[in-house]
Amino acid sequence: MRQFQAGLRLTQRDTLVAVAPFAHVMGFVPNLAVPLAAGATVVTMARFDPARYFELAARHGATVLIGAPPLMRALIDGPDLPHVELIVSGGAPLPAELQRAVAQRFPGAAVGQGWGLTETTCGATMPDRERGTAPGSVGRAMPNTELRIQDGELWVRGPQVMARYLGRPGATAEILDADGWLHTGDLGHIDDGDVFVVDRLKELIKVSGYQVAPAELEAVLQRHPAVADAAVIGRPDEWRGEVPVAVVVAGGATTEAELIAWVGERVAAYKRLHAVHFADAIPRTPSGKVLRRVLREREPAMVG
């Protein structure tokens, strides 16, 4: 909380409309805990609805807006909010073009984004209250935070990094080394202190800030009697960052709608498939690992 406050510099005169679920680190830390600790006012919403959000922000004179890219896109076509001084995006990448558009729509506000993981208690980098961030940058390192680029991957070390995964020593060892460096799985670079995240080493699909494991959805699909093989990849989405889509080898009669419904009945809403493509085979390495890069290259040309 103190790390975030160093950049956000919230005071008792600030008001926020909090929309992210408080069970999510982005909802709990910068949207709830940090402003409350600073004495700011937090107006809560059960779920994001643009019209309701803007109505609350206008009525309460919101000065700080913190949310995911869907909020940023809605702001461009939303009403004037004359009290807003700071707009922060997080949870998923914010394209530089969209950041510039928000800044142009709200010339009196600083606009920026932050970056982190659940394993960093939400934040590793953040924007500044007065300067925001350079377009496309996720900000600068938080206080008492070390960043390191190792073979293109961003590593983080600091007091906000988790101690371990509870009861999962093997998983802990894969991401957290003996020197306390968290291997984030994100590829990036640092330019004069500004951090840029350019890609991901991990296979996880990031949907509105939530991490979706392809293997989980693949296992659900493969339980369907008409599915012989399946792979799941992330498709870029302007509202959610990414959405899961599947490539399926059919072993019987089935349809895209049937498989989307099958998965949707068995997983949380944010994990639901947005498309199913049918193929003769799933590209794999000799060891059986799915070649997701190949599928991502093919997916735009596939017909569901």
VEXKE-292589 format. One record per residue (C-alpha): residue number from 1; x, y, z. Coordinates in steps of 0.25 Angstrom, whole numbers, m for minus. Each point is the difference from the previous one (the first is absolute). Layout:
N
(node NUM; (X; Y; Z))
...
//
This chain:
304
(node 1; (0; 0; 0))
(node 2; (11; 10; 3))
(node 3; (7; m4; m13))
(node 4; (m13; 4; m8))
(node 5; (m2; 12; 8))
(node 6; (14; 5; m3))
(node 7; (m5; 2; m15))
(node 8; (m15; 2; 2))
(node 9; (1; 10; 11))
(node 10; (m14; m1; 4))
(node 11; (m6; 9; 11))
(node 12; (m13; 2; 7))
(node 13; (m5; 9; m11))
(node 14; (1; m11; m10))
(node 15; (m12; m9; m4))
(node 16; (0; m13; m8))
(node 17; (m10; m9; m6))
(node 18; (4; m14; 2))
(node 19; (m4; m10; m10))
(node 20; (10; m12; 0))
(node 21; (m4; m12; 9))
(node 22; (6; 2; 14))
(node 23; (5; m15; m1))
(node 24; (9; 4; m11))
(node 25; (13; 7; 4))
(node 26; (m3; 12; m9))
(node 27; (m14; 2; 6))
(node 28; (6; m2; 14))
(node 29; (13; 8; 1))
(node 30; (m1; 12; m9))
(node 31; (m15; 2; m1))
(node 32; (m3; m3; 15))
(node 33; (11; m1; 10))
(node 34; (9; 11; m5))
(node 35; (m11; 11; m1))
(node 36; (m6; m4; 13))
(node 37; (13; 0; 7))
(node 38; (2; 14; m6))
(node 39; (m14; 5; 6))
(node 40; (m5; 1; m15))
(node 41; (m15; m3; m3))
(node 42; (m3; m14; m7))
(node 43; (m13; m1; m7))
(node 44; (m2; m15; m4))
(node 45; (m7; m7; m11))
(node 46; (m4; m15; 0))
(node 47; (4; m1; m15))
(node 48; (4; 9; m11))
(node 49; (m11; 7; m8))
(node 50; (5; 12; m7))
(node 51; (m12; 8; 1))
(node 52; (m1; m2; 15))
(node 53; (15; 2; 2))
(node 54; (m1; 14; m7))
(node 55; (m12; 4; 8))
(node 56; (7; m3; 13))
(node 57; (13; 6; m4))
(node 58; (m7; 13; m4))
(node 59; (m9; 0; 12))
(node 60; (11; m2; 10))
(node 61; (10; 8; m7))
(node 62; (10; m11; m2))
(node 63; (15; 5; m1))
(node 64; (7; m13; m3))
(node 65; (m5; m12; m9))
(node 66; (7; m13; 1))
(node 67; (m4; m12; m9))
(node 68; (2; m9; m11))
(node 69; (1; 3; m15))
(node 70; (m15; m2; m2))
(node 71; (m2; 13; 9))
(node 72; (11; 7; m8))
(node 73; (m8; m2; m13))
(node 74; (m13; 4; 6))
(node 75; (6; 13; 5))
(node 76; (3; 4; m14))
(node 77; (m15; 1; m4))
(node 78; (m5; 3; 14))
(node 79; (m4; 13; 6))
(node 80; (8; 11; 6))
(node 81; (6; m2; 14))
(node 82; (6; 13; 3))
(node 83; (5; m4; 14))
(node 84; (9; m11; m5))
(node 85; (15; 2; 2))
(node 86; (6; m14; m2))
(node 87; (m4; m12; m8))
(node 88; (7; m13; 2))
(node 89; (m2; m13; m8))
(node 90; (5; m14; 4))
(node 91; (m3; m15; 0))
(node 92; (3; m1; m15))
(node 93; (8; 7; m10))
(node 94; (m5; 14; m5))
(node 95; (4; 3; m14))
(node 96; (8; 13; m2))
(node 97; (m11; 5; m10))
(node 98; (m11; m2; 10))
(node 99; (8; 7; 11))
(node 100; (3; 12; m9))
(node 101; (m15; 1; m3))
(node 102; (m4; 0; 15))
(node 103; (10; 11; 3))
(node 104; (m6; 8; m12))
(node 105; (m14; m2; 5))
(node 106; (4; 4; 14))
(node 107; (11; 11; m2))
(node 108; (0; 4; 15))
(node 109; (3; m14; 5))
(node 110; (13; m8; 1))
(node 111; (m2; m13; m7))
(node 112; (8; m13; 2))
(node 113; (1; m14; 3))
(node 114; (6; m10; 10))
(node 115; (5; m14; m1))
(node 116; (1; m11; 10))
(node 117; (m5; m14; 3))
(node 118; (m8; m6; 12))
(node 119; (14; m5; 4))
(node 120; (5; 14; 2))
(node 121; (m13; 4; 8))
(node 122; (m5; 7; m13))
(node 123; (12; 10; m3))
(node 124; (14; 0; m4))
(node 125; (m1; 13; m8))
(node 126; (m9; 12; 0))
(node 127; (m3; 13; m6))
(node 128; (2; 14; 7))
(node 129; (m11; 9; 5))
(node 130; (5; 12; m8))
(node 131; (6; m7; m12))
(node 132; (m7; m13; m3))
(node 133; (8; m9; m9))
(node 134; (6; 1; m14))
(node 135; (m10; m5; m10))
(node 136; (2; m16; 0))
(node 137; (9; 0; 12))
(node 138; (m5; m7; 13))
(node 139; (7; 11; 9))
(node 140; (12; m1; 8))
(node 141; (4; m9; 11))
(node 142; (m7; 2; 14))
(node 143; (9; 4; 12))
(node 144; (9; m10; 5))
(node 145; (m2; m9; m12))
(node 146; (11; m5; m9))
(node 147; (m3; m4; m14))
(node 148; (9; m9; m9))
(node 149; (0; m4; m14))
(node 150; (5; m14; m1))
(node 151; (0; m6; m15))
(node 152; (m11; 10; m3))
(node 153; (m9; m4; 12))
(node 154; (m3; 10; 11))
(node 155; (4; m4; 14))
(node 156; (m5; 7; 12))
(node 157; (5; 0; 15))
(node 158; (m6; 8; 11))
(node 159; (m9; 0; 13))
(node 160; (m12; m2; m8))
(node 161; (4; m13; m6))
(node 162; (m7; m13; 5))
(node 163; (7; m9; 10))
(node 164; (m5; m12; m7))
(node 165; (m12; m8; m6))
(node 166; (m6; m7; 12))
(node 167; (3; m14; 0))
(node 168; (6; 0; m14))
(node 169; (15; 0; 2))
(node 170; (2; m5; m14))
(node 171; (m8; 11; m6))
(node 172; (7; 10; 9))
(node 173; (14; m4; m5))
(node 174; (m4; 2; m15))
(node 175; (m3; 14; 2))
(node 176; (7; 5; 12))
(node 177; (15; m2; 1))
(node 178; (9; m2; 13))
(node 179; (4; 15; m1))
(node 180; (m14; 5; 0))
(node 181; (m2; 3; m14))
(node 182; (m14; m2; m6))
(node 183; (1; m5; m14))
(node 184; (m12; 7; m6))
(node 185; (m1; m7; m13))
(node 186; (m2; 13; m7))
(node 187; (10; 5; m11))
(node 188; (3; 15; 1))
(node 189; (11; 11; 0))
(node 190; (3; 12; 8))
(node 191; (2; 14; m7))
(node 192; (6; 11; 9))
(node 193; (m8; m6; 12))
(node 194; (m13; m2; m8))
(node 195; (m4; m15; 0))
(node 196; (m6; m6; m13))
(node 197; (m7; m14; 0))
(node 198; (1; m5; m14))
(node 199; (m5; m15; 1))
(node 200; (m1; m12; 9))
(node 201; (8; m12; 2))
(node 202; (m11; m7; 8))
(node 203; (m11; m7; m7))
(node 204; (m11; 6; 9))
(node 205; (m11; 8; m7))
(node 206; (m3; 13; 7))
(node 207; (m14; 4; m1))
(node 208; (m4; 13; 7))
(node 209; (11; m2; 10))
(node 210; (m3; m14; 3))
(node 211; (9; m11; m4))
(node 212; (m6; m12; m8))
(node 213; (8; m13; m1))
(node 214; (m2; m6; m14))
(node 215; (3; m14; 6))
(node 216; (m13; 1; 9))
(node 217; (m9; 4; m12))
(node 218; (7; m11; m9))
(node 219; (m3; m10; 11))
(node 220; (m15; 4; 0))
(node 221; (m1; m1; m15))
(node 222; (7; m14; 0))
(node 223; (m11; m5; 9))
(node 224; (m10; 2; m11))
(node 225; (m3; m13; m7))
(node 226; (1; 6; m14))
(node 227; (14; 7; 2))
(node 228; (12; m8; m3))
(node 229; (10; 11; 2))
(node 230; (0; 14; 4))
(node 231; (9; 12; 3))
(node 232; (m3; 14; 5))
(node 233; (6; 13; m3))
(node 234; (m2; 15; 3))
(node 235; (m5; 9; m11))
(node 236; (2; 15; 2))
(node 237; (m12; 8; 4))
(node 238; (m2; 15; 1))
(node 239; (m9; m1; 12))
(node 240; (6; m11; 8))
(node 241; (14; m1; m4))
(node 242; (m1; m14; m4))
(node 243; (m11; m11; m1))
(node 244; (1; m15; m1))
(node 245; (m3; m7; m13))
(node 246; (2; m15; m3))
(node 247; (5; m8; m12))
(node 248; (m7; m14; 0))
(node 249; (2; m13; m7))
(node 250; (m14; m6; 0))
(node 251; (m2; m15; 3))
(node 252; (m15; 1; m3))
(node 253; (m11; 9; m4))
(node 254; (0; 13; 8))
(node 255; (m1; 15; m3))
(node 256; (7; 13; 5))
(node 257; (m12; 4; 8))
(node 258; (m1; m13; 7))
(node 259; (14; 0; 4))
(node 260; (0; 14; 5))
(node 261; (m12; m3; 8))
(node 262; (6; m13; 6))
(node 263; (12; 8; 5))
(node 264; (m8; 12; 4))
(node 265; (m8; m9; 10))
(node 266; (12; m5; 6))
(node 267; (9; 12; 2))
(node 268; (0; 14; 6))
(node 269; (m6; 11; m9))
(node 270; (13; 6; m4))
(node 271; (6; m13; m4))
(node 272; (m11; m3; m11))
(node 273; (4; m3; m14))
(node 274; (m3; 11; m10))
(node 275; (2; m8; m13))
(node 276; (3; m15; m4))
(node 277; (7; m3; m12))
(node 278; (1; m14; m6))
(node 279; (13; m6; m6))
(node 280; (5; m14; m4))
(node 281; (11; 0; 10))
(node 282; (6; 9; 11))
(node 283; (15; 4; m3))
(node 284; (9; m6; 11))
(node 285; (15; m2; 3))
(node 286; (6; m14; m1))
(node 287; (m2; 0; 15))
(node 288; (m15; 3; m1))
(node 289; (0; 15; 4))
(node 290; (m10; 8; m7))
(node 291; (6; 10; m10))
(node 292; (m8; 12; 4))
(node 293; (8; 10; m8))
(node 294; (m4; m8; m13))
(node 295; (m15; 0; 5))
(node 296; (0; 15; 3))
(node 297; (6; 3; m14))
(node 298; (m11; m9; m7))
(node 299; (m12; 4; 9))
(node 300; (m3; 13; m8))
(node 301; (m2; m8; m12))
(node 302; (m8; m11; 6))
(node 303; (m15; m1; m2))
(node 304; (m8; m4; 13))
//
